Each structure stands twice: as C-alpha cells, then as structure tokens.
Amino acid sequence: MIAAAFFLCGVVAGQLSVLNFAPPAPAEATAASIEHVAVRLLLHAPDAQTVTVAGSWNDWGAEPVPLRRAEDGTFYTVIHLPRGRHEYMFVLDDNEWVTDPTALLTRDDGFGRQNALIEI
C-alpha cells in the first residue's frame, strides 16, 4: 500500500493553509525528504480588479503569481514553495502592496510596511 503524508495547518480562520502532499516514494524515503510544500493564499479584496503575490521566492515579483477571484471578492491561489522561511506581500491592481492580514509573523520591509512571513 502506498501511503501519502498529508499535513494541513490553517492559520487564522483558514486564510493561509500549508498543504504538504508526499508523492509516492521508495520505502527508505522519509517525510523530511519532501522538498516543496503547497501553500494556499487567500485575500478578501472586493474592490480590487487583480491581485498577485510577490515574495522572496520570486524575486519580489519578477514572475508575479496571479490569484483567482471568487464571486465574493476573495482572491486565492496555491503555490509550491521549498521548505524554509519566506516573505511575501499581496499586490493589488499592480500598484498597492498589502501585508497578508492573517499573517501571524511579519517583518519590516525597509519601506515602511510589513512583509508577511511563512516558515514551512
């Protein structure tokens, strides 16, 4: 029987979720060998037309990650990040940088705002 490891961690009412799915692996592989983790990001921004996420993993927007819009004005995406600590912010309508309001950890970005932090 092939077992898949599954880890789900909801942060503040499920706004940020870390999903860890282990692909089928040889018997000697361990959970520590999983290199990337699926991370679900959500932002309720009903007045925005577009939302992207920029962070330390994509050189702060060199390759912006677009979020999809739900009917209620919530934007969402799932990204796959390597294990470690990552900083990120949402970008609304290509010009307004917004800290994830559900982030439990933040760090000064040097421009008067706070980057959200996620450690996986």
Summary of the structure (lengths in Angstrom):
residues: 120
radius of gyration: 15.5
end to end distance: 27.4
largest distance: 52.3
contacts: 311
relative contact order: 0.21
helix: 5%
strand: 50%
